[in-house]
Amino acid sequence: MVVSFSHIRGLELYADKTVAIEDIGILVLENQQITLSHFLLDKLVANNVAVITSNEHHLPSGMLMTLEGNTLQSERFRAQIVATEPFKKQMWQQTIIAKISNQASVLQKWNGNNKLLINLAKTVKSGDSSNNEAIAAGHYWKNLFPPAWLFLRDREGPPPNNLLNYGYSIVRASMARAIVGAGLLPTLGIFHRNRYNAYCLADDIMEPYRPFVDETVREIIHRTSNIDFLTKELKVELLKIPAMDVLINGERSPLMIAMQRTATSLAKCYNGEIRKVTYPSVS
């Protein structure tokens, strides 16, 4: 089964291009004039494609995912439901250690002032009860971008928050796709518990992947300060993040494949097969 973009209004640029659905991981619908048939949507979700819709500002606003991503999902759902609080706190501890460690690596590249983050990564307690994540974030965002930018991380804040938001949305969709593929329920998180959030688990285990977005955005502003608007060129660059090479278990792998390995390792942790989640590292 292939998707012919000539059948999707609003993507005239790709009128002659066809892509096998099996080769698609994420489909971002940006133009408000795009129309899709129900048949196509069904084929997309059947192949575990994350379909992302965008609002009038061209920012991701929703996501469509398959309900049947793995033959063992009912068994793995039950493992998630009965997971103990100590188990969840251990998983969150590992997640925050990986996140802060990756932030330290990004900061080392652009600022060098990462000793505090290295120490914080070493002292994360179960459940991050000392809130090392927040302490690290304060230092990280203060030092990542040039001082003249006076940057504050805020979803509604000035650039480069717009680039970060867009990049995180892409990573979130990729992680949700990996979670479903591993037979896990993305709604049941290990830390996030928002009753209105259908992707709590994706928000949990994407945390160590955020620094890859940060690094990409930092590289963009190193080349240009013209980022007030999310141009097509900027979006194309950010959409390459799932395909970027990362280091995981000593091997190079595309980020999207690394996410599958992370989600699969988490499923094994729930089942008691292993005790540590596999996360990538910024090199």
URRALIN-V581621 format. One record per backbone hydrogen bond with DSSP energy under -1.0 kcal/mol. NH is the residue of the N-H (numbers start at 1). CO is the residue of the C=O. E is the energy in kcal/mol with one decimal. If there is no record, write none. Layout:
nh = [NH	NH]
co = [CO	CO]
e = [E	E]
This chain:
nh = [3	5	7	8	11	14	15	17	19	21	23	24	27	29	34	41	42	43	44	45	46	47	48	49	50	51	52	53	55	58	61	62	64	73	76	77	78	79	80	81	82	88	89	90	91	92	93	94	95	96	97	98	99	100	101	102	103	104	105	106	107	108	109	110	111	112	114	118	119	120	121	122	127	128	131	135	136	137	138	139	140	141	142	143	144	149	150	157	161	164	165	166	167	168	169	170	171	172	173	174	175	176	177	178	179	180	181	182	183	184	188	197	201	203	204	205	206	207	209	210	212	213	214	215	216	217	218	219	220	221	222	224	227	231	235	236	237	238	239	241	243	244	246	247	248	251	253	255	256	258	259	260	261	262	263	264	265	266	267	268	269	270	271	272	273	281]
co = [19	17	4	5	8	11	12	14	3	1	20	21	50	52	31	37	38	39	40	41	42	43	45	44	25	64	27	62	59	55	53	53	51	70	72	73	74	75	76	77	78	84	85	86	87	88	89	90	91	92	93	94	95	96	97	98	99	100	101	102	103	104	105	106	107	107	112	114	115	116	117	118	89	125	128	131	132	133	134	135	136	137	138	139	140	146	147	154	158	160	161	162	163	164	165	166	167	168	169	170	171	172	173	174	175	176	177	178	180	179	185	194	186	199	200	201	202	204	206	207	209	210	210	211	212	213	214	215	216	217	218	220	225	229	231	232	233	234	235	238	240	241	253	281	251	248	246	244	242	254	255	256	257	258	259	260	261	262	263	264	265	266	267	269	268	247]
e = [-3.2	-1.8	-2.2	-1.5	-1.5	-1.9	-1.8	-1.9	-2.0	-2.0	-1.8	-1.9	-2.7	-3.3	-1.6	-2.2	-2.6	-2.0	-2.3	-2.5	-2.0	-1.0	-1.8	-2.2	-2.4	-1.9	-3.2	-1.7	-2.5	-2.1	-3.2	-1.3	-2.4	-1.6	-2.1	-2.9	-1.9	-1.6	-1.9	-2.4	-2.1	-2.1	-2.6	-2.0	-2.3	-2.4	-2.3	-2.2	-2.0	-2.6	-2.2	-2.1	-2.2	-2.8	-2.2	-2.0	-2.4	-2.4	-1.7	-2.1	-2.7	-2.1	-1.4	-1.4	-3.2	-2.7	-1.7	-2.2	-2.2	-2.5	-2.5	-1.1	-2.0	-2.9	-2.0	-1.7	-2.9	-2.2	-2.0	-1.6	-3.0	-2.6	-1.1	-1.2	-1.8	-2.0	-1.6	-2.2	-1.8	-2.2	-2.9	-1.9	-2.5	-2.9	-1.9	-1.8	-2.2	-2.9	-2.1	-2.2	-2.5	-2.6	-2.2	-2.0	-2.5	-2.3	-2.3	-1.4	-1.7	-2.3	-1.1	-1.8	-2.9	-2.2	-1.7	-2.4	-1.2	-1.3	-1.8	-1.1	-1.2	-1.1	-2.2	-2.5	-1.6	-2.7	-2.6	-2.1	-1.8	-2.3	-1.1	-2.0	-1.8	-1.7	-2.4	-2.4	-1.7	-2.2	-2.6	-1.5	-1.4	-1.7	-3.0	-1.1	-2.9	-1.5	-2.3	-2.5	-2.6	-2.3	-2.1	-1.3	-1.8	-2.3	-2.8	-2.4	-2.2	-2.0	-2.1	-1.9	-1.8	-2.4	-1.6	-1.2	-2.4	-2.9]
